[in-house]
């Protein structure tokens, strides 16, 4: 097989495949039915034209038959008048008309036979069209039922084109939702650990902890004041030894608190210096 023949074969195969995919059997059946009806109309038109032609010949035949009678009367009258010459001419015309009538009768008979054949074919074609119409409707109903069944089956199994798009959309939505949930949990975790400082605040984690401690101390002091106003001060311990031990422990705690306050004061001073430096750098 040559190159051109192979190319032609491949092109025809591709075109045939495209046409098969685009072809709708119901439309094809309807088109075939309309074509058969058009053919039937053409046959009926041919029968009508043939019948018209036959009627024209029959009219000519009747006119010739009238002329034959006329020439026959002329011949009789000429014989009565002793004019054999005129009688001969009338009989000659009569003979010509009779020959024409004979030819017309042959043509009329031939047209009649053709008409009969066409009428028979028309009846056969009409019967076939009726049978095809019944079969066409049955095939269309079967095809539509099979097509609906196929669509339902594809929808139930999820293998159809539309269901494939729906499944892909659901999968994408689930993936995006999981990503957003994971991102939200990550942001909450980073916020709880203080990894991200407040964008609107210049305080770091240590500043926030010290501020919470000061706030807690202020709340405790205000609570003690409220208790004193309401006469709900704590009563002292009755035992002397306990008081002595409490005083001893208090003195030790005062010493420890003094040391702690000194350390915190030093750290706060360092933090304030670092904050001022950072502020100056940001301003510059």
C-alpha beads as a LAMMPS data file, in Angstrom:
LAMMPS data file: protein, C-alpha beads

284 atoms
283 bonds

1 atom types
1 bond types

-500.0 500.0 xlo xhi
-500.0 500.0 ylo yhi
-500.0 500.0 zlo zhi

Masses

1 110.0

Atoms # bond

1 1 1 0.000 0.000 0.000
2 1 1 1.435 3.345 -1.056
3 1 1 1.829 6.410 1.157
4 1 1 -1.098 8.241 -0.429
5 1 1 -3.332 5.186 -0.114
6 1 1 -2.433 4.798 3.554
7 1 1 -3.075 8.486 4.216
8 1 1 -6.426 8.267 2.463
9 1 1 -7.343 5.165 4.459
10 1 1 -6.363 6.808 7.776
11 1 1 -8.289 9.994 6.969
12 1 1 -11.406 8.032 6.016
13 1 1 -11.101 5.997 9.216
14 1 1 -10.819 9.142 11.342
15 1 1 -13.777 10.783 9.604
16 1 1 -15.839 7.629 9.980
17 1 1 -15.030 7.467 13.719
18 1 1 -16.034 11.104 14.196
19 1 1 -19.274 10.573 12.290
20 1 1 -20.080 7.470 14.347
21 1 1 -19.634 9.429 17.581
22 1 1 -21.735 12.322 16.298
23 1 1 -24.449 10.144 14.746
24 1 1 -27.761 9.958 16.587
25 1 1 -29.656 6.773 15.614
26 1 1 -33.033 8.397 16.240
27 1 1 -32.202 11.271 13.903
28 1 1 -30.925 8.823 11.282
29 1 1 -34.157 6.832 11.441
30 1 1 -36.270 9.979 11.124
31 1 1 -34.177 11.149 8.173
32 1 1 -34.550 7.772 6.411
33 1 1 -38.293 7.874 6.984
34 1 1 -38.522 11.356 5.471
35 1 1 -36.464 10.231 2.487
36 1 1 -38.854 7.339 1.851
37 1 1 -41.823 9.684 2.094
38 1 1 -40.172 11.992 -0.437
39 1 1 -39.714 9.051 -2.782
40 1 1 -43.376 8.168 -2.372
41 1 1 -44.349 11.708 -3.253
42 1 1 -42.164 11.536 -6.373
43 1 1 -43.889 8.308 -7.423
44 1 1 -47.309 9.856 -6.911
45 1 1 -46.264 12.888 -8.932
46 1 1 -45.017 10.606 -11.724
47 1 1 -48.332 8.737 -11.759
48 1 1 -50.220 12.010 -11.933
49 1 1 -48.090 13.256 -14.865
50 1 1 -48.502 9.931 -16.675
51 1 1 -52.252 9.967 -16.159
52 1 1 -52.391 13.523 -17.476
53 1 1 -50.515 12.503 -20.605
54 1 1 -52.847 9.537 -21.102
55 1 1 -55.900 11.780 -20.779
56 1 1 -54.512 14.112 -23.428
57 1 1 -54.140 11.170 -25.844
58 1 1 -57.649 10.011 -25.061
59 1 1 -58.967 13.505 -25.882
60 1 1 -57.099 13.435 -29.203
61 1 1 -58.582 10.002 -29.897
62 1 1 -62.104 11.248 -29.304
63 1 1 -61.486 14.202 -31.628
64 1 1 -60.205 11.853 -34.336
65 1 1 -63.214 9.563 -33.880
66 1 1 -65.482 12.544 -34.375
67 1 1 -63.558 13.419 -37.544
68 1 1 -63.965 9.841 -38.771
69 1 1 -67.733 10.118 -38.398
70 1 1 -67.615 13.504 -40.100
71 1 1 -65.635 12.183 -43.094
72 1 1 -67.920 9.157 -43.307
73 1 1 -70.935 11.466 -43.562
74 1 1 -69.183 13.576 -46.192
75 1 1 -68.497 10.461 -48.332
76 1 1 -72.136 9.382 -48.132
77 1 1 -73.320 12.817 -49.105
78 1 1 -70.866 12.985 -52.060
79 1 1 -72.063 9.573 -53.344
80 1 1 -75.629 10.768 -53.176
81 1 1 -74.637 13.826 -55.164
82 1 1 -72.860 11.691 -57.767
83 1 1 -69.485 13.125 -56.774
84 1 1 -67.340 10.058 -56.433
85 1 1 -64.199 12.178 -56.474
86 1 1 -65.307 14.024 -53.328
87 1 1 -66.449 10.781 -51.757
88 1 1 -62.980 9.269 -52.429
89 1 1 -61.247 12.269 -50.750
90 1 1 -63.521 12.030 -47.720
91 1 1 -62.822 8.309 -47.390
92 1 1 -59.063 8.935 -47.677
93 1 1 -59.218 11.460 -44.794
94 1 1 -61.317 8.967 -42.871
95 1 1 -58.622 6.329 -43.378
96 1 1 -55.876 8.688 -42.141
97 1 1 -57.830 9.542 -39.005
98 1 1 -58.457 5.885 -38.324
99 1 1 -54.714 5.144 -38.628
100 1 1 -53.980 7.962 -36.136
101 1 1 -56.631 6.558 -33.804
102 1 1 -54.961 3.166 -33.971
103 1 1 -51.572 4.698 -33.076
104 1 1 -53.125 6.633 -30.201
105 1 1 -54.786 3.521 -28.882
106 1 1 -51.388 1.788 -28.759
107 1 1 -49.826 4.729 -26.904
108 1 1 -52.763 4.917 -24.520
109 1 1 -52.510 1.201 -23.790
110 1 1 -48.771 1.536 -23.132
111 1 1 -49.317 4.483 -20.798
112 1 1 -52.029 2.529 -19.005
113 1 1 -49.651 -0.365 -18.410
114 1 1 -46.995 1.997 -17.096
115 1 1 -49.559 3.665 -14.885
116 1 1 -50.683 0.327 -13.482
117 1 1 -47.078 -0.633 -12.713
118 1 1 -46.436 2.688 -11.005
119 1 1 -49.593 2.404 -8.938
120 1 1 -48.561 -1.091 -7.853
121 1 1 -45.081 0.124 -6.912
122 1 1 -46.597 3.079 -5.111
123 1 1 -48.765 0.778 -3.025
124 1 1 -45.792 -1.467 -2.242
125 1 1 -43.636 1.507 -1.288
126 1 1 -46.411 2.939 0.854
127 1 1 -46.764 -0.360 2.700
128 1 1 -43.016 -0.495 3.265
129 1 1 -43.052 3.057 4.582
130 1 1 -45.792 2.177 7.047
131 1 1 -43.845 -0.873 8.204
132 1 1 -40.675 1.186 8.498
133 1 1 -42.493 3.857 10.488
134 1 1 -43.703 1.245 12.987
135 1 1 -40.254 -0.271 13.249
136 1 1 -38.678 3.184 13.494
137 1 1 -40.827 4.163 16.459
138 1 1 -40.054 0.857 18.140
139 1 1 -36.309 1.295 17.575
140 1 1 -36.417 4.868 18.833
141 1 1 -38.212 3.774 21.997
142 1 1 -35.656 1.004 22.580
143 1 1 -32.743 3.347 21.959
144 1 1 -34.101 6.043 24.267
145 1 1 -34.741 3.447 26.976
146 1 1 -31.223 2.031 26.571
147 1 1 -29.742 5.529 26.629
148 1 1 -31.637 6.428 29.811
149 1 1 -30.598 3.146 31.408
150 1 1 -26.984 3.802 30.467
151 1 1 -27.081 7.308 31.957
152 1 1 -28.568 5.985 35.202
153 1 1 -25.976 3.210 35.379
154 1 1 -23.154 5.668 34.767
155 1 1 -24.530 7.973 37.438
156 1 1 -24.820 5.118 39.964
157 1 1 -21.318 3.809 39.258
158 1 1 -19.782 7.275 38.903
159 1 1 -18.090 6.533 35.572
160 1 1 -19.981 9.048 33.456
161 1 1 -18.429 12.300 32.299
162 1 1 -20.693 14.470 34.451
163 1 1 -20.230 12.291 37.534
164 1 1 -16.490 12.329 36.934
165 1 1 -16.561 16.136 37.032
166 1 1 -18.652 16.047 40.214
167 1 1 -16.255 13.570 41.864
168 1 1 -13.294 15.721 40.885
169 1 1 -14.985 18.825 42.325
170 1 1 -15.736 17.034 45.606
171 1 1 -12.158 15.778 45.813
172 1 1 -10.770 19.273 45.210
173 1 1 -13.128 20.765 47.789
174 1 1 -12.100 18.171 50.404
175 1 1 -8.434 18.807 49.692
176 1 1 -8.849 22.587 50.007
177 1 1 -10.860 22.163 53.214
178 1 1 -8.187 19.930 54.767
179 1 1 -5.489 22.438 53.813
180 1 1 -7.441 25.314 55.378
181 1 1 -8.133 23.311 58.558
182 1 1 -4.443 22.383 58.863
183 1 1 -3.422 26.016 58.332
184 1 1 -5.910 27.228 60.954
185 1 1 -4.599 24.688 63.493
186 1 1 -1.021 25.718 62.714
187 1 1 -1.847 29.406 63.235
188 1 1 -3.548 28.617 66.555
189 1 1 -0.556 26.597 67.708
190 1 1 1.919 29.326 66.752
191 1 1 -0.238 31.949 68.442
192 1 1 -0.484 29.919 71.664
193 1 1 3.271 29.377 71.818
194 1 1 3.918 33.060 71.147
195 1 1 5.968 32.337 68.072
196 1 1 4.158 35.165 66.287
197 1 1 4.214 38.474 68.138
198 1 1 1.278 40.777 67.797
199 1 1 1.799 42.867 64.698
200 1 1 0.243 45.886 66.444
201 1 1 2.377 45.579 69.604
202 1 1 6.086 46.123 70.252
203 1 1 6.091 43.761 73.291
204 1 1 7.897 40.447 73.232
205 1 1 7.074 37.289 75.217
206 1 1 9.007 38.368 78.335
207 1 1 7.238 41.748 78.422
208 1 1 3.892 40.005 78.240
209 1 1 4.804 37.595 81.073
210 1 1 6.001 40.424 83.329
211 1 1 2.859 42.384 82.563
212 1 1 0.752 39.363 83.511
213 1 1 2.695 39.101 86.805
214 1 1 2.136 42.778 87.588
215 1 1 -1.523 42.492 86.716
216 1 1 -1.845 39.464 88.970
217 1 1 -0.125 41.352 91.844
218 1 1 -2.417 44.326 91.420
219 1 1 -5.446 42.034 91.498
220 1 1 -4.182 40.361 94.704
221 1 1 -3.580 43.750 96.325
222 1 1 -7.017 44.975 95.395
223 1 1 -8.508 41.739 96.755
224 1 1 -6.734 42.240 100.098
225 1 1 -8.007 45.830 100.288
226 1 1 -11.540 44.646 99.553
227 1 1 -11.286 42.040 102.326
228 1 1 -10.024 44.656 104.788
229 1 1 -12.913 46.971 104.010
230 1 1 -15.357 44.148 104.567
231 1 1 -13.686 43.048 107.856
232 1 1 -12.539 39.754 106.456
233 1 1 -8.811 40.008 107.380
234 1 1 -6.965 36.768 108.067
235 1 1 -6.696 35.956 111.838
236 1 1 -3.216 35.346 113.323
237 1 1 -2.152 31.884 114.463
238 1 1 -2.640 31.281 118.241
239 1 1 0.575 29.376 118.894
240 1 1 3.756 31.317 119.615
241 1 1 5.996 28.788 118.045
242 1 1 4.078 28.991 114.870
243 1 1 4.396 32.778 114.938
244 1 1 8.110 32.503 115.466
245 1 1 8.444 30.065 112.624
246 1 1 6.259 32.273 110.456
247 1 1 8.393 35.315 111.263
248 1 1 11.523 33.323 110.471
249 1 1 10.059 32.089 107.205
250 1 1 8.834 35.614 106.394
251 1 1 12.286 37.074 106.959
252 1 1 13.764 34.431 104.678
253 1 1 11.087 35.054 102.070
254 1 1 11.729 38.826 102.322
255 1 1 15.381 38.220 101.587
256 1 1 14.521 35.935 98.643
257 1 1 11.938 38.399 97.345
258 1 1 14.426 41.225 97.572
259 1 1 16.895 39.257 95.510
260 1 1 14.197 38.319 92.991
261 1 1 12.980 41.897 92.732
262 1 1 16.533 43.050 92.104
263 1 1 16.933 40.453 89.317
264 1 1 13.555 41.300 87.757
265 1 1 14.336 45.037 87.954
266 1 1 17.618 44.430 86.194
267 1 1 15.918 42.311 83.475
268 1 1 13.203 44.943 83.006
269 1 1 15.849 47.630 82.635
270 1 1 17.640 45.530 80.009
271 1 1 14.357 44.876 78.186
272 1 1 13.459 48.582 78.224
273 1 1 16.875 49.457 76.804
274 1 1 16.507 46.807 74.083
275 1 1 12.982 48.030 73.297
276 1 1 14.136 51.654 73.031
277 1 1 16.989 50.613 70.760
278 1 1 14.627 48.612 68.578
279 1 1 12.203 51.555 68.417
280 1 1 15.023 53.929 67.420
281 1 1 16.146 51.506 64.710
282 1 1 12.578 51.195 63.366
283 1 1 12.175 54.992 63.376
284 1 1 15.488 55.450 61.557

Bonds

1 1 1 2
2 1 2 3
3 1 3 4
4 1 4 5
5 1 5 6
6 1 6 7
7 1 7 8
8 1 8 9
9 1 9 10
10 1 10 11
11 1 11 12
12 1 12 13
13 1 13 14
14 1 14 15
15 1 15 16
16 1 16 17
17 1 17 18
18 1 18 19
19 1 19 20
20 1 20 21
21 1 21 22
22 1 22 23
23 1 23 24
24 1 24 25
25 1 25 26
26 1 26 27
27 1 27 28
28 1 28 29
29 1 29 30
30 1 30 31
31 1 31 32
32 1 32 33
33 1 33 34
34 1 34 35
35 1 35 36
36 1 36 37
37 1 37 38
38 1 38 39
39 1 39 40
40 1 40 41
41 1 41 42
42 1 42 43
43 1 43 44
44 1 44 45
45 1 45 46
46 1 46 47
47 1 47 48
48 1 48 49
49 1 49 50
50 1 50 51
51 1 51 52
52 1 52 53
53 1 53 54
54 1 54 55
55 1 55 56
56 1 56 57
57 1 57 58
58 1 58 59
59 1 59 60
60 1 60 61
61 1 61 62
62 1 62 63
63 1 63 64
64 1 64 65
65 1 65 66
66 1 66 67
67 1 67 68
68 1 68 69
69 1 69 70
70 1 70 71
71 1 71 72
72 1 72 73
73 1 73 74
74 1 74 75
75 1 75 76
76 1 76 77
77 1 77 78
78 1 78 79
79 1 79 80
80 1 80 81
81 1 81 82
82 1 82 83
83 1 83 84
84 1 84 85
85 1 85 86
86 1 86 87
87 1 87 88
88 1 88 89
89 1 89 90
90 1 90 91
91 1 91 92
92 1 92 93
93 1 93 94
94 1 94 95
95 1 95 96
96 1 96 97
97 1 97 98
98 1 98 99
99 1 99 100
100 1 100 101
101 1 101 102
102 1 102 103
103 1 103 104
104 1 104 105
105 1 105 106
106 1 106 107
107 1 107 108
108 1 108 109
109 1 109 110
110 1 110 111
111 1 111 112
112 1 112 113
113 1 113 114
114 1 114 115
115 1 115 116
116 1 116 117
117 1 117 118
118 1 118 119
119 1 119 120
120 1 120 121
121 1 121 122
122 1 122 123
123 1 123 124
124 1 124 125
125 1 125 126
126 1 126 127
127 1 127 128
128 1 128 129
129 1 129 130
130 1 130 131
131 1 131 132
132 1 132 133
133 1 133 134
134 1 134 135
135 1 135 136
136 1 136 137
137 1 137 138
138 1 138 139
139 1 139 140
140 1 140 141
141 1 141 142
142 1 142 143
143 1 143 144
144 1 144 145
145 1 145 146
146 1 146 147
147 1 147 148
148 1 148 149
149 1 149 150
150 1 150 151
151 1 151 152
152 1 152 153
153 1 153 154
154 1 154 155
155 1 155 156
156 1 156 157
157 1 157 158
158 1 158 159
159 1 159 160
160 1 160 161
161 1 161 162
162 1 162 163
163 1 163 164
164 1 164 165
165 1 165 166
166 1 166 167
167 1 167 168
168 1 168 169
169 1 169 170
170 1 170 171
171 1 171 172
172 1 172 173
173 1 173 174
174 1 174 175
175 1 175 176
176 1 176 177
177 1 177 178
178 1 178 179
179 1 179 180
180 1 180 181
181 1 181 182
182 1 182 183
183 1 183 184
184 1 184 185
185 1 185 186
186 1 186 187
187 1 187 188
188 1 188 189
189 1 189 190
190 1 190 191
191 1 191 192
192 1 192 193
193 1 193 194
194 1 194 195
195 1 195 196
196 1 196 197
197 1 197 198
198 1 198 199
199 1 199 200
200 1 200 201
201 1 201 202
202 1 202 203
203 1 203 204
204 1 204 205
205 1 205 206
206 1 206 207
207 1 207 208
208 1 208 209
209 1 209 210
210 1 210 211
211 1 211 212
212 1 212 213
213 1 213 214
214 1 214 215
215 1 215 216
216 1 216 217
217 1 217 218
218 1 218 219
219 1 219 220
220 1 220 221
221 1 221 222
222 1 222 223
223 1 223 224
224 1 224 225
225 1 225 226
226 1 226 227
227 1 227 228
228 1 228 229
229 1 229 230
230 1 230 231
231 1 231 232
232 1 232 233
233 1 233 234
234 1 234 235
235 1 235 236
236 1 236 237
237 1 237 238
238 1 238 239
239 1 239 240
240 1 240 241
241 1 241 242
242 1 242 243
243 1 243 244
244 1 244 245
245 1 245 246
246 1 246 247
247 1 247 248
248 1 248 249
249 1 249 250
250 1 250 251
251 1 251 252
252 1 252 253
253 1 253 254
254 1 254 255
255 1 255 256
256 1 256 257
257 1 257 258
258 1 258 259
259 1 259 260
260 1 260 261
261 1 261 262
262 1 262 263
263 1 263 264
264 1 264 265
265 1 265 266
266 1 266 267
267 1 267 268
268 1 268 269
269 1 269 270
270 1 270 271
271 1 271 272
272 1 272 273
273 1 273 274
274 1 274 275
275 1 275 276
276 1 276 277
277 1 277 278
278 1 278 279
279 1 279 280
280 1 280 281
281 1 281 282
282 1 282 283
283 1 283 284
